[in-house]
């Protein structure tokens, strides 16, 4: 089979058409409302937990900073080894919430959510999940990840629009190359 060479103009047109067709396909995991790791139900629980850890007041809170996006992104990369812990612990949070208040965690009033979180933190959370996994360890994990997502660099998925930097009056730190001495 003999092929004919194509000129540069034909190549550019073909490539442009191909790239344009890719842009109209749905962007899996990058559009709002989709997650890389969490299901929508799991994301609602994590959002509610993070918002209790870093609530909005006169300054933005965890939701405004996109903490859920930080945690979600990290669970498919650097924190991949924590995926099973998150999945089972989120189910455990729901078990504890049902046991204490007969409602899903994300449907609870703020004071009720805090009561569930106190039970996690002090190790008195009820549910089958907590017989296999430490509620205190999960509480500490979600607390640390929420703080990392709020105060960390926006390039990791959290601290949207530099909300925490602006809150504490910090200019965005410029990182230029590697500082090796």
PyMOL CGO cylinders between C-alpha atoms (Angstrom):
from pymol import cmd
from pymol.cgo import CYLINDER

trace = [
    CYLINDER, 0.00, 0.00, 0.00, 1.44, 3.32, -1.08, 0.3, 1, 1, 1, 1, 1, 1,
    CYLINDER, 1.44, 3.32, -1.08, 0.85, 6.40, 1.10, 0.3, 1, 1, 1, 1, 1, 1,
    CYLINDER, 0.85, 6.40, 1.10, 0.93, 9.96, -0.12, 0.3, 1, 1, 1, 1, 1, 1,
    CYLINDER, 0.93, 9.96, -0.12, 2.68, 12.60, 1.93, 0.3, 1, 1, 1, 1, 1, 1,
    CYLINDER, 2.68, 12.60, 1.93, 0.47, 15.32, 3.37, 0.3, 1, 1, 1, 1, 1, 1,
    CYLINDER, 0.47, 15.32, 3.37, 1.37, 18.95, 3.39, 0.3, 1, 1, 1, 1, 1, 1,
    CYLINDER, 1.37, 18.95, 3.39, 1.70, 21.06, 6.51, 0.3, 1, 1, 1, 1, 1, 1,
    CYLINDER, 1.70, 21.06, 6.51, -1.65, 22.85, 6.02, 0.3, 1, 1, 1, 1, 1, 1,
    CYLINDER, -1.65, 22.85, 6.02, -3.57, 19.54, 5.78, 0.3, 1, 1, 1, 1, 1, 1,
    CYLINDER, -3.57, 19.54, 5.78, -1.77, 18.24, 8.87, 0.3, 1, 1, 1, 1, 1, 1,
    CYLINDER, -1.77, 18.24, 8.87, -2.61, 21.38, 10.91, 0.3, 1, 1, 1, 1, 1, 1,
    CYLINDER, -2.61, 21.38, 10.91, -6.28, 21.25, 9.82, 0.3, 1, 1, 1, 1, 1, 1,
    CYLINDER, -6.28, 21.25, 9.82, -6.57, 17.56, 10.72, 0.3, 1, 1, 1, 1, 1, 1,
    CYLINDER, -6.57, 17.56, 10.72, -4.87, 18.03, 14.06, 0.3, 1, 1, 1, 1, 1, 1,
    CYLINDER, -4.87, 18.03, 14.06, -7.04, 21.06, 14.90, 0.3, 1, 1, 1, 1, 1, 1,
    CYLINDER, -7.04, 21.06, 14.90, -10.20, 19.15, 14.04, 0.3, 1, 1, 1, 1, 1, 1,
    CYLINDER, -10.20, 19.15, 14.04, -9.10, 16.25, 16.23, 0.3, 1, 1, 1, 1, 1, 1,
    CYLINDER, -9.10, 16.25, 16.23, -8.27, 18.51, 19.18, 0.3, 1, 1, 1, 1, 1, 1,
    CYLINDER, -8.27, 18.51, 19.18, -11.56, 20.40, 18.82, 0.3, 1, 1, 1, 1, 1, 1,
    CYLINDER, -11.56, 20.40, 18.82, -13.51, 17.16, 18.90, 0.3, 1, 1, 1, 1, 1, 1,
    CYLINDER, -13.51, 17.16, 18.90, -11.74, 16.17, 22.13, 0.3, 1, 1, 1, 1, 1, 1,
    CYLINDER, -11.74, 16.17, 22.13, -12.75, 19.45, 23.76, 0.3, 1, 1, 1, 1, 1, 1,
    CYLINDER, -12.75, 19.45, 23.76, -16.47, 18.71, 23.41, 0.3, 1, 1, 1, 1, 1, 1,
    CYLINDER, -16.47, 18.71, 23.41, -16.20, 15.33, 25.13, 0.3, 1, 1, 1, 1, 1, 1,
    CYLINDER, -16.20, 15.33, 25.13, -17.00, 15.35, 28.85, 0.3, 1, 1, 1, 1, 1, 1,
    CYLINDER, -17.00, 15.35, 28.85, -13.96, 15.92, 31.05, 0.3, 1, 1, 1, 1, 1, 1,
    CYLINDER, -13.96, 15.92, 31.05, -14.03, 12.99, 33.44, 0.3, 1, 1, 1, 1, 1, 1,
    CYLINDER, -14.03, 12.99, 33.44, -13.14, 14.01, 36.98, 0.3, 1, 1, 1, 1, 1, 1,
    CYLINDER, -13.14, 14.01, 36.98, -12.49, 17.66, 36.21, 0.3, 1, 1, 1, 1, 1, 1,
    CYLINDER, -12.49, 17.66, 36.21, -15.91, 19.24, 35.92, 0.3, 1, 1, 1, 1, 1, 1,
    CYLINDER, -15.91, 19.24, 35.92, -17.74, 20.48, 39.01, 0.3, 1, 1, 1, 1, 1, 1,
    CYLINDER, -17.74, 20.48, 39.01, -19.81, 17.78, 40.67, 0.3, 1, 1, 1, 1, 1, 1,
    CYLINDER, -19.81, 17.78, 40.67, -17.58, 14.92, 39.62, 0.3, 1, 1, 1, 1, 1, 1,
    CYLINDER, -17.58, 14.92, 39.62, -14.90, 13.36, 41.73, 0.3, 1, 1, 1, 1, 1, 1,
    CYLINDER, -14.90, 13.36, 41.73, -11.76, 11.41, 41.05, 0.3, 1, 1, 1, 1, 1, 1,
    CYLINDER, -11.76, 11.41, 41.05, -12.16, 9.13, 44.08, 0.3, 1, 1, 1, 1, 1, 1,
    CYLINDER, -12.16, 9.13, 44.08, -15.29, 9.91, 46.07, 0.3, 1, 1, 1, 1, 1, 1,
    CYLINDER, -15.29, 9.91, 46.07, -18.85, 9.08, 45.16, 0.3, 1, 1, 1, 1, 1, 1,
    CYLINDER, -18.85, 9.08, 45.16, -21.26, 12.01, 45.45, 0.3, 1, 1, 1, 1, 1, 1,
    CYLINDER, -21.26, 12.01, 45.45, -22.58, 10.58, 48.74, 0.3, 1, 1, 1, 1, 1, 1,
    CYLINDER, -22.58, 10.58, 48.74, -19.07, 10.20, 50.19, 0.3, 1, 1, 1, 1, 1, 1,
    CYLINDER, -19.07, 10.20, 50.19, -18.13, 13.70, 49.08, 0.3, 1, 1, 1, 1, 1, 1,
    CYLINDER, -18.13, 13.70, 49.08, -21.11, 15.16, 50.98, 0.3, 1, 1, 1, 1, 1, 1,
    CYLINDER, -21.11, 15.16, 50.98, -19.87, 13.52, 54.19, 0.3, 1, 1, 1, 1, 1, 1,
    CYLINDER, -19.87, 13.52, 54.19, -16.30, 14.72, 53.70, 0.3, 1, 1, 1, 1, 1, 1,
    CYLINDER, -16.30, 14.72, 53.70, -17.50, 18.24, 52.89, 0.3, 1, 1, 1, 1, 1, 1,
    CYLINDER, -17.50, 18.24, 52.89, -19.60, 18.29, 56.08, 0.3, 1, 1, 1, 1, 1, 1,
    CYLINDER, -19.60, 18.29, 56.08, -16.67, 17.01, 58.17, 0.3, 1, 1, 1, 1, 1, 1,
    CYLINDER, -16.67, 17.01, 58.17, -14.22, 19.52, 56.69, 0.3, 1, 1, 1, 1, 1, 1,
    CYLINDER, -14.22, 19.52, 56.69, -16.70, 22.38, 57.13, 0.3, 1, 1, 1, 1, 1, 1,
    CYLINDER, -16.70, 22.38, 57.13, -16.98, 21.56, 60.85, 0.3, 1, 1, 1, 1, 1, 1,
    CYLINDER, -16.98, 21.56, 60.85, -13.18, 21.45, 61.14, 0.3, 1, 1, 1, 1, 1, 1,
    CYLINDER, -13.18, 21.45, 61.14, -12.72, 24.75, 59.29, 0.3, 1, 1, 1, 1, 1, 1,
    CYLINDER, -12.72, 24.75, 59.29, -16.06, 26.57, 59.37, 0.3, 1, 1, 1, 1, 1, 1,
    CYLINDER, -16.06, 26.57, 59.37, -16.72, 29.77, 57.47, 0.3, 1, 1, 1, 1, 1, 1,
    CYLINDER, -16.72, 29.77, 57.47, -17.18, 32.87, 59.59, 0.3, 1, 1, 1, 1, 1, 1,
    CYLINDER, -17.18, 32.87, 59.59, -16.02, 36.35, 58.57, 0.3, 1, 1, 1, 1, 1, 1,
    CYLINDER, -16.02, 36.35, 58.57, -13.40, 34.43, 56.56, 0.3, 1, 1, 1, 1, 1, 1,
    CYLINDER, -13.40, 34.43, 56.56, -13.95, 31.59, 54.08, 0.3, 1, 1, 1, 1, 1, 1,
    CYLINDER, -13.95, 31.59, 54.08, -14.14, 28.01, 55.34, 0.3, 1, 1, 1, 1, 1, 1,
    CYLINDER, -14.14, 28.01, 55.34, -13.19, 24.59, 54.03, 0.3, 1, 1, 1, 1, 1, 1,
    CYLINDER, -13.19, 24.59, 54.03, -15.86, 24.56, 51.33, 0.3, 1, 1, 1, 1, 1, 1,
    CYLINDER, -15.86, 24.56, 51.33, -14.77, 27.96, 49.99, 0.3, 1, 1, 1, 1, 1, 1,
    CYLINDER, -14.77, 27.96, 49.99, -11.16, 26.77, 49.89, 0.3, 1, 1, 1, 1, 1, 1,
    CYLINDER, -11.16, 26.77, 49.89, -12.03, 23.57, 48.01, 0.3, 1, 1, 1, 1, 1, 1,
    CYLINDER, -12.03, 23.57, 48.01, -10.69, 21.25, 50.71, 0.3, 1, 1, 1, 1, 1, 1,
    CYLINDER, -10.69, 21.25, 50.71, -12.79, 18.40, 49.26, 0.3, 1, 1, 1, 1, 1, 1,
    CYLINDER, -12.79, 18.40, 49.26, -11.00, 18.77, 45.93, 0.3, 1, 1, 1, 1, 1, 1,
    CYLINDER, -11.00, 18.77, 45.93, -7.62, 18.60, 47.65, 0.3, 1, 1, 1, 1, 1, 1,
    CYLINDER, -7.62, 18.60, 47.65, -8.52, 15.41, 49.53, 0.3, 1, 1, 1, 1, 1, 1,
    CYLINDER, -8.52, 15.41, 49.53, -10.16, 13.86, 46.46, 0.3, 1, 1, 1, 1, 1, 1,
    CYLINDER, -10.16, 13.86, 46.46, -7.15, 14.62, 44.26, 0.3, 1, 1, 1, 1, 1, 1,
    CYLINDER, -7.15, 14.62, 44.26, -4.66, 13.35, 46.84, 0.3, 1, 1, 1, 1, 1, 1,
    CYLINDER, -4.66, 13.35, 46.84, -6.54, 10.08, 47.34, 0.3, 1, 1, 1, 1, 1, 1,
    CYLINDER, -6.54, 10.08, 47.34, -5.87, 9.11, 43.73, 0.3, 1, 1, 1, 1, 1, 1,
    CYLINDER, -5.87, 9.11, 43.73, -2.22, 10.08, 43.89, 0.3, 1, 1, 1, 1, 1, 1,
    CYLINDER, -2.22, 10.08, 43.89, -0.03, 10.65, 46.92, 0.3, 1, 1, 1, 1, 1, 1,
    CYLINDER, -0.03, 10.65, 46.92, -2.55, 9.30, 49.50, 0.3, 1, 1, 1, 1, 1, 1,
    CYLINDER, -2.55, 9.30, 49.50, -3.66, 6.32, 47.39, 0.3, 1, 1, 1, 1, 1, 1,
    CYLINDER, -3.66, 6.32, 47.39, -2.75, 3.98, 50.25, 0.3, 1, 1, 1, 1, 1, 1,
    CYLINDER, -2.75, 3.98, 50.25, -5.48, 5.64, 52.37, 0.3, 1, 1, 1, 1, 1, 1,
    CYLINDER, -5.48, 5.64, 52.37, -8.38, 4.91, 50.00, 0.3, 1, 1, 1, 1, 1, 1,
    CYLINDER, -8.38, 4.91, 50.00, -9.71, 1.90, 51.95, 0.3, 1, 1, 1, 1, 1, 1,
    CYLINDER, -9.71, 1.90, 51.95, -9.44, 3.80, 55.23, 0.3, 1, 1, 1, 1, 1, 1,
    CYLINDER, -9.44, 3.80, 55.23, -11.48, 6.69, 53.84, 0.3, 1, 1, 1, 1, 1, 1,
    CYLINDER, -11.48, 6.69, 53.84, -14.13, 4.47, 52.27, 0.3, 1, 1, 1, 1, 1, 1,
    CYLINDER, -14.13, 4.47, 52.27, -14.74, 2.43, 55.41, 0.3, 1, 1, 1, 1, 1, 1,
    CYLINDER, -14.74, 2.43, 55.41, -14.46, 5.42, 57.77, 0.3, 1, 1, 1, 1, 1, 1,
    CYLINDER, -14.46, 5.42, 57.77, -17.03, 7.42, 55.81, 0.3, 1, 1, 1, 1, 1, 1,
    CYLINDER, -17.03, 7.42, 55.81, -19.39, 4.44, 56.18, 0.3, 1, 1, 1, 1, 1, 1,
    CYLINDER, -19.39, 4.44, 56.18, -18.49, 4.42, 59.89, 0.3, 1, 1, 1, 1, 1, 1,
    CYLINDER, -18.49, 4.42, 59.89, -19.34, 8.11, 60.24, 0.3, 1, 1, 1, 1, 1, 1,
    CYLINDER, -19.34, 8.11, 60.24, -22.73, 7.36, 58.70, 0.3, 1, 1, 1, 1, 1, 1,
    CYLINDER, -22.73, 7.36, 58.70, -23.23, 4.39, 61.06, 0.3, 1, 1, 1, 1, 1, 1,
    CYLINDER, -23.23, 4.39, 61.06, -22.42, 6.54, 64.08, 0.3, 1, 1, 1, 1, 1, 1,
    CYLINDER, -22.42, 6.54, 64.08, -24.70, 9.31, 62.83, 0.3, 1, 1, 1, 1, 1, 1,
    CYLINDER, -24.70, 9.31, 62.83, -27.57, 6.86, 62.35, 0.3, 1, 1, 1, 1, 1, 1,
    CYLINDER, -27.57, 6.86, 62.35, -26.95, 5.33, 65.78, 0.3, 1, 1, 1, 1, 1, 1,
    CYLINDER, -26.95, 5.33, 65.78, -26.88, 8.72, 67.53, 0.3, 1, 1, 1, 1, 1, 1,
    CYLINDER, -26.88, 8.72, 67.53, -29.47, 10.75, 65.57, 0.3, 1, 1, 1, 1, 1, 1,
    CYLINDER, -29.47, 10.75, 65.57, -31.21, 8.42, 63.07, 0.3, 1, 1, 1, 1, 1, 1,
    CYLINDER, -31.21, 8.42, 63.07, -30.07, 10.65, 60.17, 0.3, 1, 1, 1, 1, 1, 1,
    CYLINDER, -30.07, 10.65, 60.17, -27.28, 10.78, 57.61, 0.3, 1, 1, 1, 1, 1, 1,
    CYLINDER, -27.28, 10.78, 57.61, -24.31, 12.84, 58.81, 0.3, 1, 1, 1, 1, 1, 1,
    CYLINDER, -24.31, 12.84, 58.81, -24.65, 15.53, 56.15, 0.3, 1, 1, 1, 1, 1, 1,
    CYLINDER, -24.65, 15.53, 56.15, -28.33, 16.04, 57.14, 0.3, 1, 1, 1, 1, 1, 1,
    CYLINDER, -28.33, 16.04, 57.14, -27.55, 16.74, 60.80, 0.3, 1, 1, 1, 1, 1, 1,
    CYLINDER, -27.55, 16.74, 60.80, -27.59, 20.15, 62.42, 0.3, 1, 1, 1, 1, 1, 1,
    CYLINDER, -27.59, 20.15, 62.42, -24.17, 21.63, 63.14, 0.3, 1, 1, 1, 1, 1, 1,
    CYLINDER, -24.17, 21.63, 63.14, -24.33, 20.77, 66.87, 0.3, 1, 1, 1, 1, 1, 1,
    CYLINDER, -24.33, 20.77, 66.87, -25.27, 17.17, 66.04, 0.3, 1, 1, 1, 1, 1, 1,
    CYLINDER, -25.27, 17.17, 66.04, -22.40, 16.87, 63.54, 0.3, 1, 1, 1, 1, 1, 1,
    CYLINDER, -22.40, 16.87, 63.54, -20.04, 18.15, 66.20, 0.3, 1, 1, 1, 1, 1, 1,
    CYLINDER, -20.04, 18.15, 66.20, -21.38, 15.52, 68.65, 0.3, 1, 1, 1, 1, 1, 1,
    CYLINDER, -21.38, 15.52, 68.65, -20.62, 12.77, 66.11, 0.3, 1, 1, 1, 1, 1, 1,
    CYLINDER, -20.62, 12.77, 66.11, -17.15, 14.21, 65.57, 0.3, 1, 1, 1, 1, 1, 1,
    CYLINDER, -17.15, 14.21, 65.57, -16.50, 14.37, 69.32, 0.3, 1, 1, 1, 1, 1, 1,
    CYLINDER, -16.50, 14.37, 69.32, -17.44, 10.67, 69.50, 0.3, 1, 1, 1, 1, 1, 1,
    CYLINDER, -17.44, 10.67, 69.50, -14.92, 9.99, 66.73, 0.3, 1, 1, 1, 1, 1, 1,
    CYLINDER, -14.92, 9.99, 66.73, -12.23, 12.05, 68.40, 0.3, 1, 1, 1, 1, 1, 1,
    CYLINDER, -12.23, 12.05, 68.40, -12.62, 10.49, 71.84, 0.3, 1, 1, 1, 1, 1, 1,
    CYLINDER, -12.62, 10.49, 71.84, -13.08, 6.95, 70.52, 0.3, 1, 1, 1, 1, 1, 1,
    CYLINDER, -13.08, 6.95, 70.52, -16.66, 6.39, 71.71, 0.3, 1, 1, 1, 1, 1, 1,
    CYLINDER, -16.66, 6.39, 71.71, -18.18, 6.25, 68.21, 0.3, 1, 1, 1, 1, 1, 1,
    CYLINDER, -18.18, 6.25, 68.21, -20.55, 3.34, 67.74, 0.3, 1, 1, 1, 1, 1, 1,
    CYLINDER, -20.55, 3.34, 67.74, -20.75, 1.06, 64.71, 0.3, 1, 1, 1, 1, 1, 1,
    CYLINDER, -20.75, 1.06, 64.71, -19.30, -2.08, 63.20, 0.3, 1, 1, 1, 1, 1, 1,
    CYLINDER, -19.30, -2.08, 63.20, -16.69, -0.10, 61.27, 0.3, 1, 1, 1, 1, 1, 1,
    CYLINDER, -16.69, -0.10, 61.27, -15.05, 1.13, 64.44, 0.3, 1, 1, 1, 1, 1, 1,
    CYLINDER, -15.05, 1.13, 64.44, -14.43, -2.44, 65.63, 0.3, 1, 1, 1, 1, 1, 1,
    CYLINDER, -14.43, -2.44, 65.63, -11.96, -2.81, 62.74, 0.3, 1, 1, 1, 1, 1, 1,
    CYLINDER, -11.96, -2.81, 62.74, -10.65, 0.74, 62.50, 0.3, 1, 1, 1, 1, 1, 1,
    CYLINDER, -10.65, 0.74, 62.50, -9.82, 3.46, 65.02, 0.3, 1, 1, 1, 1, 1, 1,
    CYLINDER, -9.82, 3.46, 65.02, -12.28, 6.37, 64.98, 0.3, 1, 1, 1, 1, 1, 1,
    CYLINDER, -12.28, 6.37, 64.98, -9.61, 8.57, 66.59, 0.3, 1, 1, 1, 1, 1, 1,
    CYLINDER, -9.61, 8.57, 66.59, -7.11, 7.76, 63.84, 0.3, 1, 1, 1, 1, 1, 1,
    CYLINDER, -7.11, 7.76, 63.84, -9.64, 8.66, 61.14, 0.3, 1, 1, 1, 1, 1, 1,
    CYLINDER, -9.64, 8.66, 61.14, -10.62, 11.87, 62.90, 0.3, 1, 1, 1, 1, 1, 1,
    CYLINDER, -10.62, 11.87, 62.90, -6.96, 12.90, 63.09, 0.3, 1, 1, 1, 1, 1, 1,
    CYLINDER, -6.96, 12.90, 63.09, -6.46, 11.95, 59.42, 0.3, 1, 1, 1, 1, 1, 1,
    CYLINDER, -6.46, 11.95, 59.42, -9.42, 13.98, 58.15, 0.3, 1, 1, 1, 1, 1, 1,
    CYLINDER, -9.42, 13.98, 58.15, -8.40, 16.88, 60.39, 0.3, 1, 1, 1, 1, 1, 1,
    CYLINDER, -8.40, 16.88, 60.39, -4.85, 16.88, 59.01, 0.3, 1, 1, 1, 1, 1, 1,
    CYLINDER, -4.85, 16.88, 59.01, -6.01, 16.58, 55.41, 0.3, 1, 1, 1, 1, 1, 1,
    CYLINDER, -6.01, 16.58, 55.41, -8.54, 19.39, 55.88, 0.3, 1, 1, 1, 1, 1, 1,
    CYLINDER, -8.54, 19.39, 55.88, -5.84, 21.68, 57.26, 0.3, 1, 1, 1, 1, 1, 1,
    CYLINDER, -5.84, 21.68, 57.26, -3.46, 20.72, 54.44, 0.3, 1, 1, 1, 1, 1, 1,
    CYLINDER, -3.46, 20.72, 54.44, -6.15, 21.47, 51.87, 0.3, 1, 1, 1, 1, 1, 1,
    CYLINDER, -6.15, 21.47, 51.87, -6.97, 24.80, 53.47, 0.3, 1, 1, 1, 1, 1, 1,
    CYLINDER, -6.97, 24.80, 53.47, -3.47, 26.10, 54.17, 0.3, 1, 1, 1, 1, 1, 1,
    CYLINDER, -3.47, 26.10, 54.17, -1.46, 24.34, 51.44, 0.3, 1, 1, 1, 1, 1, 1,
    CYLINDER, -1.46, 24.34, 51.44, -0.55, 25.49, 47.99, 0.3, 1, 1, 1, 1, 1, 1,
    CYLINDER, -0.55, 25.49, 47.99, -3.46, 25.83, 45.55, 0.3, 1, 1, 1, 1, 1, 1,
    CYLINDER, -3.46, 25.83, 45.55, -1.52, 23.74, 43.02, 0.3, 1, 1, 1, 1, 1, 1,
    CYLINDER, -1.52, 23.74, 43.02, -2.45, 20.67, 45.08, 0.3, 1, 1, 1, 1, 1, 1,
    CYLINDER, -2.45, 20.67, 45.08, -6.20, 21.20, 44.69, 0.3, 1, 1, 1, 1, 1, 1,
    CYLINDER, -6.20, 21.20, 44.69, -7.14, 23.16, 47.82, 0.3, 1, 1, 1, 1, 1, 1,
    CYLINDER, -7.14, 23.16, 47.82, -6.79, 26.73, 49.07, 0.3, 1, 1, 1, 1, 1, 1,
    CYLINDER, -6.79, 26.73, 49.07, -8.88, 27.92, 46.13, 0.3, 1, 1, 1, 1, 1, 1,
    CYLINDER, -8.88, 27.92, 46.13, -8.23, 31.55, 45.23, 0.3, 1, 1, 1, 1, 1, 1,
    CYLINDER, -8.23, 31.55, 45.23, -5.60, 31.65, 48.00, 0.3, 1, 1, 1, 1, 1, 1,
    CYLINDER, -5.60, 31.65, 48.00, -8.31, 32.11, 50.65, 0.3, 1, 1, 1, 1, 1, 1,
    CYLINDER, -8.31, 32.11, 50.65, -6.13, 31.07, 53.57, 0.3, 1, 1, 1, 1, 1, 1,
    CYLINDER, -6.13, 31.07, 53.57, -3.17, 33.13, 52.37, 0.3, 1, 1, 1, 1, 1, 1,
    CYLINDER, -3.17, 33.13, 52.37, -5.39, 36.21, 52.13, 0.3, 1, 1, 1, 1, 1, 1,
    CYLINDER, -5.39, 36.21, 52.13, -6.94, 35.42, 55.52, 0.3, 1, 1, 1, 1, 1, 1,
    CYLINDER, -6.94, 35.42, 55.52, -3.56, 35.47, 57.27, 0.3, 1, 1, 1, 1, 1, 1,
    CYLINDER, -3.56, 35.47, 57.27, -2.21, 38.31, 55.12, 0.3, 1, 1, 1, 1, 1, 1,
    CYLINDER, -2.21, 38.31, 55.12, 0.39, 36.24, 53.29, 0.3, 1, 1, 1, 1, 1, 1,
    CYLINDER, 0.39, 36.24, 53.29, 1.41, 36.99, 49.74, 0.3, 1, 1, 1, 1, 1, 1,
    CYLINDER, 1.41, 36.99, 49.74, 1.46, 33.93, 47.53, 0.3, 1, 1, 1, 1, 1, 1,
    CYLINDER, 1.46, 33.93, 47.53, 4.93, 32.47, 48.07, 0.3, 1, 1, 1, 1, 1, 1,
    CYLINDER, 4.93, 32.47, 48.07, 6.82, 32.36, 44.81, 0.3, 1, 1, 1, 1, 1, 1,
    CYLINDER, 6.82, 32.36, 44.81, 8.68, 29.10, 44.38, 0.3, 1, 1, 1, 1, 1, 1,
    CYLINDER, 8.68, 29.10, 44.38, 11.36, 29.42, 41.77, 0.3, 1, 1, 1, 1, 1, 1,
    CYLINDER, 11.36, 29.42, 41.77, 13.32, 26.26, 41.13, 0.3, 1, 1, 1, 1, 1, 1,
    CYLINDER, 13.32, 26.26, 41.13, 14.80, 24.19, 43.90, 0.3, 1, 1, 1, 1, 1, 1,
    CYLINDER, 14.80, 24.19, 43.90, 16.57, 25.85, 46.79, 0.3, 1, 1, 1, 1, 1, 1,
    CYLINDER, 16.57, 25.85, 46.79, 19.71, 23.84, 47.23, 0.3, 1, 1, 1, 1, 1, 1,
    CYLINDER, 19.71, 23.84, 47.23, 22.61, 25.14, 49.19, 0.3, 1, 1, 1, 1, 1, 1,
]
cmd.load_cgo(trace, "trace")
